[in-house]
């Protein structure tokens, strides 16, 4: 922004030439004008930057105020709900502890009942096996008894037939028929047993 139309003049005090005072004033004024123009430009740039900075600060300040307002509202809500929530959480914790105690008690009773069940189940199996053994022995005894009775009846029948054969040749008595039918009945009962 310097004015290059003015010729350069040597400074005062140089021995060869003297610069007229008017030129010096013009040079000083030109220099002052340049400095003034440069100062004005710098001042405008500084003012523009300060304006941008103020706008940025105001924008950020309003954001900070909004965040502070939101934070204070959240803190207020937290204070209002913290007491009841804390109380509710404490109540829930106590209920859980009580339920844990109940579960432990029921689990202990369950384990005891399970052990009792298993021991009773084993005892039931032993008793059923003993019953089966006794039933088997009873069946064996009944079969042996029936066999003995059958053998005894067979022997009595032979003896009776031997007696009746000798008497039948001698006499034809009605009592013999009754005796023969009685032997047959006894034989049928032995087979059923």
KEDREN-155525 format. One line per field, with one value per residue: residue number from 1; x, y, z of N, C-alpha, C, CB in turn; residue in three letters. Coordinates in steps of 0.001 Angstrom, whole numbers. Last residue first. Glycine has a CB too. Layout:
N
i: NUM/...
nxx: X/...
nyy: Y/...
nzz: Z/...
caxx: X/...
cayy: Y/...
cazz: Z/...
cxx: X/...
cyy: Y/...
czz: Z/...
cbxx: X/...
cbyy: Y/...
cbzz: Z/...
aa: ALA/...
end
This chain:
193
i: 193/192/191/190/189/188/187/186/185/184/183/182/181/180/179/178/177/176/175/174/173/172/171/170/169/168/167/166/165/164/163/162/161/160/159/158/157/156/155/154/153/152/151/150/149/148/147/146/145/144/143/142/141/140/139/138/137/136/135/134/133/132/131/130/129/128/127/126/125/124/123/122/121/120/119/118/117/116/115/114/113/112/111/110/109/108/107/106/105/104/103/102/101/100/99/98/97/96/95/94/93/92/91/90/89/88/87/86/85/84/83/82/81/80/79/78/77/76/75/74/73/72/71/70/69/68/67/66/65/64/63/62/61/60/59/58/57/56/55/54/53/52/51/50/49/48/47/46/45/44/43/42/41/40/39/38/37/36/35/34/33/32/31/30/29/28/27/26/25/24/23/22/21/20/19/18/17/16/15/14/13/12/11/10/9/8/7/6/5/4/3/2/1
nxx: -56528/-57550/-56715/-58110/-60718/-60633/-60311/-62675/-64398/-63599/-64323/-67077/-67675/-66986/-68868/-71201/-70856/-70971/-73516/-75015/-73421/-73468/-71081/-68827/-67769/-67547/-65536/-63261/-63486/-63292/-60614/-59425/-60472/-59228/-56593/-56770/-57521/-55298/-53473/-54612/-54463/-51690/-51186/-52635/-51208/-48724/-49501/-50315/-47856/-46386/-47932/-47638/-44840/-44634/-46172/-44548/-42219/-43318/-44024/-41456/-40372/-42075/-41365/-38723/-39170/-40556/-38512/-36662/-38218/-38601/-35960/-35595/-37551/-36552/-34239/-35415/-36956/-34910/-33651/-35794/-36089/-33641/-33961/-36214/-35184/-33293/-34996/-36402/-34269/-33479/-35840/-35948/-33627/-34337/-36453/-35017/-33463/-35520/-36516/-34264/-34161/-36574/-36023/-33928/-35284/-37058/-35238/-34156/-36420/-37073/-34543/-34312/-36141/-35208/-32575/-33050/-34275/-32064/-30270/-31698/-31654/-28904/-28460/-29924/-28460/-25958/-26686/-27341/-24843/-23387/-24710/-24050/-21283/-21090/-22114/-20306/-17934/-18619/-18924/-16300/-14944/-16025/-15081/-12314/-12091/-12885/-10916/-8673/-9345/-9434/-6768/-5478/-6540/-5520/-2785/-2554/-3334/-1277/920/288/257/2913/4062/2951/4032/6690/6666/5835/7978/9934/9057/9409/12115/14280/17361/20478/23320/25741/25452/22410/20538/17766/17859/17002/13937/12199/9232/5975/4715/4189/2881/2064/786
nyy: -127805/-129418/-131937/-132267/-132381/-134826/-136644/-136297/-137336/-140017/-140815/-140575/-142594/-144831/-144613/-144999/-147624/-148908/-148702/-150647/-153795/-156808/-159172/-160549/-158919/-156726/-157317/-157173/-154628/-153095/-153429/-152371/-149868/-149050/-149070/-147268/-145045/-144701/-144046/-141719/-140224/-139983/-138555/-136282/-135425/-134982/-132965/-131044/-130570/-129611/-127350/-125973/-125579/-123964/-121805/-120954/-120193/-118085/-116407/-115884/-114521/-112338/-111198/-110511/-108636/-106728/-105983/-104861/-102773/-101287/-100467/-98805/-96905/-95894/-94653/-92788/-91271/-90193/-88633/-86924/-85644/-84266/-82640/-81144/-79763/-78212/-76747/-75280/-73685/-72311/-70906/-69226/-67711/-66447/-64865/-63074/-61857/-60688/-58847/-57184/-56140/-54721/-52754/-51435/-50458/-48717/-46868/-45886/-44777/-42741/-41214/-40550/-38811/-36276/-36383/-36702/-34271/-32600/-33485/-32774/-29997/-29519/-30374/-28456/-26164/-26852/-26935/-24231/-23046/-24108/-22847/-20249/-20425/-20968/-18514/-16749/-17580/-16982/-14235/-13539/-14392/-12662/-10254/-10621/-10707/-8065/-6643/-7462/-6413/-3677/-3271/-3785/-1599/550/76/509/3168/4235/3627/5158/7652/7855/7881/10188/11949/11689/12615/15180/16100/15943/17751/20055/20300/18859/17546/18059/16036/15269/14531/13893/15034/13213/10682/10961/9854/8484/9926/8556/6252/4327/4228/1093/-1162
nzz: 45502/43440/44246/46563/45606/44201/46362/47658/45699/45623/48167/47959/46115/47716/49743/48286/47470/49901/50732/49371/48554/47580/48710/47596/45731/47221/49008/47405/46481/48718/49371/47109/47200/49544/48731/46700/48193/49797/47780/46860/49183/49352/47041/47687/49906/48669/46889/48696/49941/47783/47189/49589/49559/47268/48075/50225/48838/47395/49485/50519/48315/48227/50706/50185/48162/49652/51412/49602/48564/50915/51407/49190/49812/52191/51181/49433/51264/52840/50886/50324/52761/52836/50575/51411/53598/52197/50527/52430/53408/51092/50537/52779/52358/49969/50877/52458/50437/48922/50767/51024/48423/48378/50297/48983/46752/48019/49108/46752/45628/47502/47233/44496/43448/44138/43255/40525/39956/40517/38574/36272/36573/36418/33775/32392/33100/31990/29289/28959/29547/27410/25309/25909/25597/22879/21979/23155/21897/19254/19478/20269/17936/16075/17234/17065/14296/13724/15121/13653/11175/11852/12608/10216/8761/10326/10007/7295/7271/8885/7357/5152/6373/7165/4627/3723/5541/4935/2344/2779/4242/2306/547/2076/2333/27/821/-551/-1196/104/2803/4343/5804/4879/2360/-1072/-2276/-4835/-6062/-5826/-6551/-4669/-1630/-186/0
caxx: -55618/-57840/-56204/-56658/-60316/-60889/-59282/-61439/-64510/-63461/-62911/-66354/-67892/-66273/-67456/-70994/-70927/-69723/-72500/-75079/-73937/-73594/-72359/-69648/-68012/-68451/-66893/-63538/-63460/-64575/-61642/-59092/-60818/-60678/-57007/-56369/-58398/-56580/-53239/-54411/-55764/-52420/-50593/-53008/-52620/-48820/-48938/-51292/-48989/-45940/-47770/-48985/-45450/-43920/-46586/-45921/-42143/-42739/-45066/-42437/-39727/-42016/-42740/-39008/-38395/-41233/-39721/-36265/-37718/-39751/-36622/-34741/-37644/-37826/-34097/-34494/-37596/-35917/-32907/-35241/-37195/-33957/-32853/-36272/-36273/-32843/-33987/-37129/-35032/-32517/-35331/-37014/-33741/-33168/-36738/-36042/-32806/-34660/-37390/-34746/-33023/-36382/-37122/-33686/-34176/-37577/-36126/-33279/-35739/-37985/-35070/-33282/-36391/-36607/-32846/-32330/-35020/-33305/-29922/-31408/-32938/-29605/-27806/-30302/-29880/-26077/-26205/-28347/-26004/-22995/-24721/-25465/-21816/-20661/-22727/-21729/-18045/-18300/-20048/-17427/-14625/-16191/-16513/-12938/-11741/-13618/-12319/-8755/-9134/-10629/-7830/-5206/-6765/-6973/-3369/-2187/-4103/-2669/821/458/-957/1877/4421/2700/2589/6232/7113/5011/6664/10065/9128/8097/11300/13442/15992/19550/22105/25755/26264/23446/21829/18422/17531/17923/14853/12928/10620/6912/4831/5466/2733/2962/0
cayy: -127169/-127971/-131408/-132251/-131256/-133568/-136577/-135926/-135932/-139214/-140874/-139749/-141210/-144609/-144575/-143732/-146592/-148963/-147912/-149269/-152852/-155571/-158458/-161132/-160293/-156697/-157227/-158383/-155710/-153157/-153854/-153744/-150711/-149124/-149927/-148638/-145519/-145050/-145242/-142824/-140585/-140643/-139887/-137052/-135779/-135974/-134208/-131584/-131063/-130821/-128400/-126364/-126376/-125244/-122579/-121387/-121309/-119214/-116916/-116593/-115757/-113253/-111665/-111473/-109838/-107398/-106606/-106007/-103818/-101852/-101345/-99992/-97646/-96621/-95743/-93796/-91987/-91073/-89708/-87752/-86466/-85246/-83597/-81972/-80729/-79123/-77628/-76268/-74560/-73165/-71881/-70203/-68532/-67332/-65957/-63929/-62581/-61705/-59912/-57936/-56912/-55846/-53702/-52077/-51402/-49854/-47623/-46535/-45875/-43868/-41734/-41360/-40246/-36610/-36193/-37745/-35521/-32460/-33603/-34185/-30713/-29184/-31051/-29871/-26266/-26638/-28167/-25276/-22754/-24451/-24317/-20640/-20066/-21985/-19777/-16654/-17652/-18360/-15053/-13253/-15017/-14113/-10473/-10471/-11907/-9206/-6488/-7762/-7865/-4354/-3037/-4660/-2981/369/45/-810/2176/4380/3057/3702/7129/7876/6825/8934/11783/11348/11237/14282/16051/15158/16352/19672/20024/19937/17225/18392/16708/15682/15672/13356/14910/14440/11193/10605/10937/8286/9475/9584/7316/4213/4995/2256/0
cazz: 46447/43446/42990/46626/46456/43471/45332/48357/46134/44421/47794/48933/45716/46467/50091/49001/46464/49144/51445/48912/49562/46830/48838/48642/45348/46088/49528/48165/45514/48035/50319/47516/46068/49489/49839/46391/47132/50420/48601/45930/48644/50453/47206/46512/50049/49748/46373/47750/50726/48471/46182/49152/50639/47323/46909/50461/49803/46689/48595/51349/48792/47085/50474/51257/47850/48544/51948/50447/47662/50216/52370/49344/48561/52205/52158/48908/50163/53453/51552/49260/52257/53873/50631/50209/53806/53248/49926/51617/54300/51790/49571/52541/53571/49996/49938/53070/51534/48312/50268/52185/48931/47457/50513/50287/46573/47251/49998/47726/44950/47279/48502/45162/43286/44398/44680/41254/39776/41270/39992/36551/36550/37669/34894/32280/33433/33434/29937/28712/30401/28786/25399/25943/26903/23848/21576/23495/23362/19631/19037/21163/19223/15899/17046/18386/15078/13149/15509/15086/11310/11350/13585/11373/8321/10147/11344/7851/6505/9290/8704/5025/5727/8198/5568/3005/5479/6285/2627/1979/4852/3546/134/1614/3513/463/425/503/-1598/-1278/2445/3478/6445/5281/3672/-6/-2001/-3586/-6229/-5357/-7550/-5386/-2851/-275/0
cxx: -54234/-56841/-56441/-56080/-58809/-60469/-59433/-60324/-63231/-63525/-62664/-64883/-67199/-66447/-66633/-69520/-70685/-69713/-71196/-74027/-73964/-74257/-72332/-71015/-68918/-68732/-67868/-64958/-63784/-64603/-62974/-60151/-60539/-61136/-58514/-56791/-58066/-57547/-54529/-54234/-55654/-53783/-51346/-52465/-53075/-50268/-49041/-50799/-50018/-47088/-47325/-48880/-46843/-44546/-45920/-46426/-43532/-42659/-44568/-43564/-40720/-41406/-42774/-40412/-38660/-40510/-40493/-37494/-37315/-39316/-37835/-35382/-36801/-38011/-35384/-34331/-36700/-36589/-33863/-34453/-36694/-35065/-33111/-35182/-36389/-33922/-33499/-36145/-35742/-33238/-34355/-36539/-34811/-33223/-35573/-36341/-33788/-33957/-36568/-35652/-33455/-35234/-36949/-34771/-33880/-36499/-36658/-34107/-34853/-37317/-36007/-33815/-35407/-36866/-34263/-32578/-34371/-34143/-31164/-31052/-32735/-30972/-28515/-29702/-30331/-27525/-26309/-27953/-27099/-24157/-24382/-25585/-23287/-21213/-22375/-22453/-19517/-18433/-19840/-18643/-15758/-15975/-16804/-14435/-12354/-13353/-13160/-10204/-9278/-10513/-9113/-6310/-6567/-7300/-4878/-2788/-3826/-3547/-623/296/-889/583/3364/2970/2226/4739/6623/5382/5745/8708/9207/8056/9906/12471/15116/18157/21235/24506/26097/24198/22863/19750/18317/17531/15807/13946/11306/8323/5797/5645/4071/2775/853
cyy: -127207/-127253/-129899/-131666/-131155/-132359/-135258/-135763/-135461/-137733/-140014/-139709/-140246/-143157/-144259/-143563/-145216/-147876/-147894/-148394/-151438/-154565/-157212/-160475/-160949/-158114/-157279/-158388/-157027/-154280/-154031/-154289/-152178/-150014/-150129/-149593/-146969/-145612/-145694/-144130/-141762/-141102/-140671/-138475/-136642/-136425/-135312/-132906/-131703/-131448/-129715/-127482/-126858/-126152/-123950/-122246/-121860/-120437/-118148/-117175/-116566/-114597/-112671/-112049/-110917/-108672/-107330/-106746/-105064/-102988/-102022/-100985/-98921/-97450/-96555/-94958/-93102/-91902/-90704/-88914/-87416/-86195/-84669/-83040/-81679/-80190/-78653/-77249/-75660/-74151/-72837/-71305/-69604/-68256/-66942/-65125/-63539/-62522/-61047/-59090/-57770/-56736/-54941/-53110/-52148/-50905/-48878/-47391/-46632/-45057/-42912/-41971/-41115/-38118/-36613/-37631/-36662/-33741/-33504/-34407/-32191/-29880/-30759/-30676/-27729/-26746/-28036/-26582/-23802/-24187/-24766/-22159/-20459/-21698/-20884/-17965/-17621/-18551/-16521/-14107/-14784/-14846/-11968/-10734/-11829/-10472/-7654/-7675/-8268/-5868/-3746/-4527/-3951/-1064/-168/-976/773/3343/3116/3030/5614/7322/6729/7753/10479/11123/10793/12825/15113/15043/15473/18206/19547/19468/18367/18152/17000/16462/16134/14555/14296/14138/12455/11296/10476/9382/9374/9069/8398/5319/5007/2937/1261
czz: 45878/44346/42921/45363/46538/44287/44541/47346/46805/44767/46559/48578/46677/46003/48847/49316/47097/48077/50692/49600/48990/47754/47984/48663/46355/45603/48353/48649/46218/47009/49595/48464/46394/48337/49822/47502/46771/49379/49259/46712/47682/49957/48279/46610/48887/49930/47417/47196/49817/49264/46833/48132/50230/48374/46908/49311/50101/47596/47838/50489/49614/47494/49333/51076/48897/48152/50846/50949/48450/49288/51726/50307/48635/50937/52237/49882/49649/52373/52187/49852/51168/53392/51672/50243/52620/53508/50954/50979/53519/52702/50254/51596/53387/51206/49897/52167/52212/49390/49663/51756/50122/47939/49641/50584/47870/47043/49287/48672/45921/46589/48294/46452/44044/44341/45030/42747/40546/41170/40866/38022/36857/37724/36207/33442/33426/33888/31452/29406/30215/29735/26824/26014/27002/25240/22575/23150/23773/21145/19444/20802/20217/17225/16909/18304/16475/13959/14985/15557/12769/11492/13153/12402/9480/9740/11259/9230/7029/8579/9194/6377/5582/7623/6648/3918/4760/6283/4006/2243/4095/4222/1366/1208/3106/1556/907/-23/-402/-1653/995/2896/5551/5918/3962/1269/-928/-3448/-4881/-5520/-7120/-6424/-3554/-1625/0
cbxx: -55660/-59300/-56870/-56112/-60906/-62373/-59377/-61055/-65695/-64548/-62472/-66545/-69388/-66770/-67007/-71836/-72285/-69533/-72274/-76470/-73069/-74412/-72651/-68967/-66707/-67869/-67090/-62590/-62085/-64878/-61783/-57703/-60036/-61275/-56566/-54854/-58278/-57201/-52165/-53182/-56395/-52582/-49092/-52496/-53489/-48270/-47475/-51559/-49630/-44758/-46748/-49755/-45537/-42419/-46251/-46837/-41465/-41352/-45513/-43021/-38458/-41199/-43677/-38873/-36881/-41340/-40616/-35403/-36517/-40483/-37052/-33333/-37189/-38993/-33732/-33132/-37944/-36977/-31955/-34347/-38336/-34386/-31537/-36131/-37611/-32518/-32792/-37977/-36050/-31529/-34643/-38263/-34073/-31865/-37017/-37339/-32228/-33621/-38376/-35499/-31861/-36100/-38477/-33634/-32916/-38122/-37306/-32462/-34910/-39164/-35797/-32038/-36349/-37501/-32621/-30830/-35113/-34110/-28912/-30263/-33630/-29783/-26341/-29830/-30728/-25509/-24739/-28520/-26561/-21741/-23713/-26218/-21643/-19130/-22270/-22387/-17269/-16874/-20227/-17795/-13295/-15205/-17023/-12679/-10196/-13215/-12876/-7864/-7733/-10872/-8084/-3841/-5816/-7515/-3053/-648/-3759/-3170/1754/1839/-1157/1662/5809/3573/1943/6602/8667/5160/6060/11100/10341/7677/11197/12686/15515/19731/21349/25901/27683/22843/21709/17551/17798/19351/14107/13606/11401/6638/3477/5563/2230/4452/-908
cbyy: -127851/-127694/-132117/-133648/-131398/-133451/-137818/-136985/-135758/-139576/-142335/-140286/-140906/-145588/-145913/-143680/-146634/-150355/-148462/-148704/-152892/-155770/-158092/-160995/-161064/-155843/-155922/-158517/-155783/-151829/-152830/-153795/-150279/-147725/-149329/-148716/-144614/-143816/-144971/-142559/-139390/-139685/-139777/-136369/-134519/-135393/-134006/-130589/-129926/-130503/-127963/-125155/-125547/-125023/-121824/-120179/-120850/-118855/-115821/-115644/-115437/-112625/-110478/-110801/-109512/-106469/-105551/-105539/-103296/-100759/-100548/-99594/-96766/-95643/-95185/-93169/-91024/-90250/-89134/-86914/-85571/-84531/-82880/-81103/-79998/-78335/-76800/-75561/-73746/-72313/-71167/-69508/-67650/-66511/-65401/-63122/-61586/-61050/-59355/-57006/-55969/-55333/-53035/-51018/-50668/-49386/-46730/-45487/-45353/-43413/-40635/-40509/-40609/-35899/-34736/-37668/-35881/-31247/-32522/-34676/-30547/-27643/-30631/-30456/-25439/-25272/-28474/-25514/-21351/-23641/-24936/-20097/-18560/-22059/-20171/-15461/-16480/-18728/-14937/-11760/-14463/-14646/-9707/-9062/-12066/-9427/-5150/-6790/-8280/-3986/-1523/-4322/-3343/1351/1348/-980/2260/5808/3807/3361/7779/9312/7082/8839/12985/12451/11135/14606/17436/15806/16103/20547/21275/20517/15838/19851/15881/14486/15349/12431/14112/15233/10144/10958/12221/6898/10431/9971/7927/2852/6438/1831/-22
cbzz: 47823/43927/41791/46854/47858/43102/44377/49424/47095/43403/47533/50370/45651/45381/50719/50304/45754/48500/52847/49157/50854/45501/50310/50003/45218/44956/50367/49334/44808/47364/51473/48187/44815/49348/51182/46175/45891/51112/49673/45019/47942/51676/47575/45239/50143/51075/45953/46604/51536/49405/45110/48555/51949/47631/45617/50658/51118/46158/47604/52419/49638/45936/50164/52655/47780/47341/52619/51647/46842/49416/53624/49848/47378/52361/53555/48611/49026/54244/52618/48331/51708/55180/50936/48946/54029/54556/49381/50518/55102/52604/48381/51962/54800/50014/48522/53342/52572/47375/49223/53151/49340/46020/50218/51419/46089/45896/50473/48517/43774/46454/49259/45462/41834/43398/45077/40963/38291/40758/40389/35660/35180/37798/34989/30917/32443/33822/29523/27190/30091/29226/24388/24700/27160/23901/20153/22747/24035/19169/17505/21102/19785/14829/15802/18955/15180/11669/14983/15903/10769/9889/13760/12015/7158/9088/12105/7919/4998/8990/9688/4427/4346/8745/6189/1734/4772/7289/2552/489/4916/4514/-795/460/4400/-719/1015/986/-2608/-2167/2696/2343/7678/6229/4736/-379/-1576/-3533/-7152/-3876/-7825/-6066/-2566/-79/1155
aa: UNK/UNK/UNK/UNK/UNK/UNK/UNK/UNK/UNK/UNK/UNK/UNK/UNK/UNK/UNK/UNK/UNK/UNK/UNK/UNK/UNK/UNK/UNK/UNK/UNK/UNK/UNK/UNK/UNK/UNK/UNK/UNK/UNK/UNK/UNK/UNK/UNK/UNK/UNK/UNK/UNK/UNK/UNK/UNK/UNK/UNK/UNK/UNK/UNK/UNK/UNK/UNK/UNK/UNK/UNK/UNK/UNK/UNK/UNK/UNK/UNK/UNK/UNK/UNK/UNK/UNK/UNK/UNK/UNK/UNK/UNK/UNK/UNK/UNK/UNK/UNK/UNK/UNK/UNK/UNK/UNK/UNK/UNK/UNK/UNK/UNK/UNK/UNK/UNK/UNK/UNK/UNK/UNK/UNK/UNK/UNK/UNK/UNK/UNK/UNK/UNK/UNK/UNK/UNK/UNK/UNK/UNK/UNK/UNK/UNK/UNK/UNK/UNK/UNK/UNK/UNK/UNK/UNK/UNK/UNK/UNK/UNK/UNK/UNK/UNK/UNK/UNK/UNK/UNK/UNK/UNK/UNK/UNK/UNK/UNK/UNK/UNK/UNK/UNK/UNK/UNK/UNK/UNK/UNK/UNK/UNK/UNK/UNK/UNK/UNK/UNK/UNK/UNK/UNK/UNK/UNK/UNK/UNK/UNK/UNK/UNK/UNK/UNK/UNK/UNK/UNK/UNK/UNK/UNK/UNK/UNK/UNK/UNK/UNK/UNK/UNK/UNK/UNK/UNK/UNK/UNK/UNK/UNK/UNK/UNK/UNK/UNK/UNK/UNK/UNK/UNK/UNK/UNK
end
